[in-house]
Amino acid sequence: MSRELEVVYDPEADALVIRARGGKPAYGRELAGRIIVHFDERGEPVEIELLDATELLAKLAEAVESAKRAARPPTPAEKHLELALKLLEEGRALIEKDPARASRKLYRAAEEAVKALAAALELPEAREAAERGRWSSQLLFDAASELAEKLGDDVRRWWNTAWVLRVEGYREARLKSDAVRENAKDVEALVNLARAVAEAPSAPGEAPPAAEWPEVAELALKLARGEKLSEREEAWLDELARETGWSREEVAEELASAGADPSSRVERYREIFERCYREALELAGRDTRQAGEKAWGAAVALVKLHAAAKRVPIAHWDHGRLYNYVASNVESEHRELFRNLLRAAHVLHEHFYEGRLDAETFSQHFNDTVKLIEEAAKALGLRGAAAKPRASG
């Protein structure tokens, strides 16, 4: 006869216990390091204990999502990307022995990369090609031009290099292996860009990040490649840091990994939260504007941590996206908590810019925000956040 199960989570120990009601554990055995199965006197399992539950459940969620992605049919962007990667590999392998054939493969890799980007960003050229059932050269050039507008002029240069490979390398067979090898670098960069954009998950109903934030997408690409930023891009980075309450280095790191699976960033968001929160508390008695901004940064990091565990990317310099994420993705029992946290912390964020709160008013808002941060951190299973000093009015 099956028993009713009871699930209990201990946030202090970060342990999740699943037990059969009425079962009496007599002994336990440890499995896989952090899973303990308890048995009754008859040897029947009556309780399962998961240690470091937050990490284990995040990995389980990642495995489930991976299985879902494997089960669903590939998107048009993914199909084009898969072919681009295959052609790129084949082209590079032919450079020494047959530069003409290598040029053709590399051009086709670039062509598929443009198609993947156009599909991922839902460009009109992709829709027209789908309606026609084929891509013309004109559509490819138009798509490359629009991609350059959205993602930076490098896209145009990479595409032009691919066209040189098509004409001079394949049709005219004029390019030697060294020239093909050098031009292949631009094709590889274009394919890597397509991979970053096509594989970056988006929240349901949201436009791909690169389509909506072209300036930031271009900045992210340069940071990922380790390239020198222009004066305008440096200013963008500074502004994004101000909007998040994070350090400039943390925002740069975030942008450089924009194409990565968000779940891989869980631990990093935890570290950013802990740093921002600690600094907010340290600054509260001597610099209210900086303390408020650090509290905002801590709140943002908590929402990002929650989203990362669910594999949802958020452009967190867009404050509306933070609120939308909470409304659509946070569990119902915690939704109001996170909504109140963002509201309270945003008042402190505005104080950083405007400095309108007097000492007593700031103290009230800061202490309210700290309380909400503690509750949200506890809801996420973070340990060691409680029992911190409050600001004094």
N, C-alpha and C positions, 0 to 999 in steps of 0.2 A: 504494500500500500504506500503510495507516495505521500510525502510529508510537505507541509507548507514551509516555504523558505523565508528566512528573515535576513535582510541585508543591513549591516551596520558599518558606518565609516567613522574612524577615529582620526580627526584632523591633526591632533597633536603627534600621534605616532605615524601618521600617514599610512594607516592600515585599514584594509577593507575586509570585513568578515562576512561570509555567507554561511548561514547555519540552518539546519533543519530544526524547526520548533519541537521542543521536547527531547531533542537528542542530548546525550550526556557524554562529552568527550572523555576518553580514558587515557589515550596516548596520541601522540602526533608524529608525523614523519615529514621531513623537509624535502621538497622537490624543487629542482631547478634554482636553488639558492634563495629565492624570495617567496616561495609558495609553500605553505605548511598545511597539510591535510590532517585533520583530527578524526580519530576513529572511536567508536564506542567499544564496550567490552566484547561485543560479538564480532568486531572487526569491520563493522559497517561505517562508511564515511558519514560523519554528521556535521562537519564544519570545515570550511576552507578559508584560510587566512592569507591575504595578499599583502606582503610588506612592500614599502615604497610604491604604494598603490597608484599614485599620480603618474609616475613614470610608466609603470606596467600597463595601465589602462590607456595611456597615450599611445604606447606601442601597439596595443591591441586595436585601437581605433585606426591607427595608420595601416595595420595589416588588413583590416576590413575594407578601408577605402581603396587600398591597392587591389584587393580582390574585386571590388566593384568596378574599378577602372579597367581591369583585365577582362571583365565579363561584358562590358558595354562595347558597342561597335565604335571604332575610331572616328573622330571628327574629320572633316575635310582637311583642316590644318594639320592634324596628326598624320594623315595619310601622306600629304605632301612632304612633311618633315621626315617621315620614315624613308621616303624615296630619296630625299636630298642627302640624308646621312649616308645611305647606301652608295649613291653616285659619287659623293665626295671621297669615300674610302676607295672606291674602284678607280677614280681618277688619279688619286695620289699614287696608287700602286703602279700606274702605267707611265708615270712621268719620265722615268729613265729609258725605258725600252720603246715607248711609242708616244712621243709628245703630242702628236696630232689626235690620237684617240683619247689621250688624257685630257686634252683641251676640250673635246666634245663632252666627256663625262663631267668635267668640272663646270662647264657652262650649264649643263642640264641640272647639276646640283644647285647652282645659283638660281636657275629658273624655278625649281621646285621650292626653294627657300622663299622667293618672292611670293609665290602662290600661297605658301603656308602662312606667311605674314599677312597677306591680304585677306585670307580666310579668317585668321584669328582676330584680326581687327575689323572684320566685317566691312571691308572697303567695297564701294560700288562696283569696282572692276571684278571682284570675286563673284558678285551676284550676276553680273553680265556674262561672265565666262560660264557660270553654271547654267544660265538660260540658253546660251549658245551651244553648250556642250564642248567647248574648247577655248583655249587661250590663244589670242593672236599676239603678234609681236607688239602691236600698238597698245593692247591692254597691259602687257607686261611692262612696257615703258611708262605708261600712265600710272600703273600701280607703284612702280619704283619711285616715281616723282612724288606721289602722295605719301609714300612711306618715308621719303627723305624729309618731307615737311613735318611729319609727325615724330620721327625718330632720329633725325639729324642727317646732315649732308653726307656722312660716311656711307649711308645706304646707296646714294646716287653713285658715289665713286666706286663702291664695290660692284654695283650692277654694270657700270661702264667697263670695268675690268673684265667681268664675265663676258661681255659682248666682244671685247677684243679677243678673248680666248676662242669664242665661236667663229669669228671672221678670220683673224690672223693665225690663230693656232690650229683650227680644224679645217676650215674651208680652203685657206691659202697655204696651210702647212708651213708657215714661215717662222714659227717660234721654236727655239731650241729648248732643251730640257730645263736649262737654268732660268729662262724667262718664264716658262710655264710654272716652274716651282715657285718663283717669286709671286706670280699672279694668283697662284692657288691660295696664298695667304688671305687675299681679299675675299675669295669665295668662302674660305673657311670661316672668316669673320661674319659673313652674311648668313651662313648656315647656323652658326652659333647664336646669332641674334634671333633667328627664327625659332631656334630651340628654346631660348629663354622666354620668348613671348608665347609660343604655342603651348608650352608645357606649364606655364604659370597658371595655377588654378584661380578662378574668379568666384566671388560670392554669387549665389543665385540671383539672377536679375540685374547684375551689375555689368557695366561695360568693362572690357579688358583695361587694366591700368594704363597701358601705353597709349591706348586710344584717347583716354580722357585726360591724361597728364603728359602730353608730348615733351614739355620742357624737362619734367622730372625723369621721363623715360630716357631721354638723351643723356642726362646727368648720370643716371644709373649705369648706362652702358659704359660711359667713360670711366666711372669708378671701378666697374667690374674688370675693365681692361687695364686699369692702373695708369690711365693717361692723364696728362696735365689738364687741369680745368681752366676755362677762360675766366675772365673777371666776372662776367655775367653769371657763370655757373657757380663760382665761389659765393657770389651774393645769394643765389638760390639756395645753396647749401646752408648758409647762415640763417636765412629766413625759415627754412624747414626746421632747423634746430630750435629756433625761437618758438615756432608753432607747436612743437612737441614737448618742450621742456627737457629734452635730452641733450647730451653733449654733441658737439659737431662730429666727433669721431664715431659716436654711436649711430647717428643718422647716416653718415657715410657708409658705415658697415651694413646698415639695414638696406640701403639702396643698392650697394654692390652685390648683395645676395638676393635681389628682387626676384630672380628667376628660380630660386630654390624652393623646395617644399616648405611651406610655413611651419610644419610640425618640427622641422629640424632646428627651429629658432626658439623652442619653448624654454630651454635652459638659459639662453641669452636674455630673453625677456624677464626671466626671474632675476637675473643678475642686475639688469637695468632697474627693475622695480626696487630691489633692495638698496641699490646705490642712491637712487632719487629719494626714496623714503627716508633713508638715514640722513642725507644731506638736508632734506626739508626740516627734519626735527632739530638738527644741529643749528640751522640758520634762523629758526623761528623767533628766537629772542633778540636777534641783532640785525636782521635784514629781512623785513617782511616780504618785500617784493620777490627776492630770490627764493625765499622759503616757499612762497605761494607757487612759484613756477616749478620748483622741484616737486611739490605735492601734485601738481598737474601732471608732471612727467611720470610720477609713480602711478597715478590713476590710468594714464594712457597705457603704460606697460602692463598693467593688470588686464585691461581689455584685450591688448594684443596677445598676451599669454593665453587667455581664454580662447581667442580666435585661432591662434597657432595650433593649439591642441585639437581644434576642429578642422584644421587644414584650410582655414579661410583667410586670405590675405586682405588687409585693410590699409588703404592709403590714409594713414592716421594724421597727416597734416590737414586733411579735410575733416573738420570736426563733425560734420553731418554724417559721415560714414561711421564714425564711432557710435553715434546715437542709433543709426539704422541697424548696425550690427547687433547692438544690445536688444533692440526691439524685436529683431527677427531670429536671433540665434541663442541668446542666453536663456537658460532654463527658466521656466515660469516662476519657480520659487525664489530665484535670485534676480529676476529681471528688474524689479523695482529698486533693489539695492544698487545695482550697477547704474541704473538710470540716475538715481539720486547722487551717486558718487560722481558721475560726470558733471552733473549740474553744479554740485558744490565745488568741485575742483576747478571748474571753468570760471567761477567767480574769482578764485585766486589767480588764475591765468590772466584774467582781465586786469586784476590789481597789479600784476607784473608790468603791464603796459601803461596803465593809467595812474596807479598809485593813489586811488581815491579812498581806500579804506583807512580809517584811523586805527590806532593801536587796539582799542577795545573791540571794534567791529571785526578787525582782522583776526583777533584772537578767537572770537566766537566762530567765525567761518572756518578758520584753520582747525580748531578742535573738532568741529562737526565733520570736516573732511577726513581728519585722522581717524575718527571713529568709523566712518564708512570704509576707509581704506583697510582698517583692521578686519572689519566684517567681510569685505570682499576677498581679502587675502585668505581668511579662514575658509570661506566658501570654495576657494580654489585649492585648498589643502596645503597652503604655504605655512611653514612652521617658523616660530621665532619672531613673528611680526608684532605680537602683542606686548603689552606692558611697557610701552615707550612713553617718555615724558611728553606733556602737552605744552602748548604755548601759554604763557601767562599774560593776562590783560592788564 
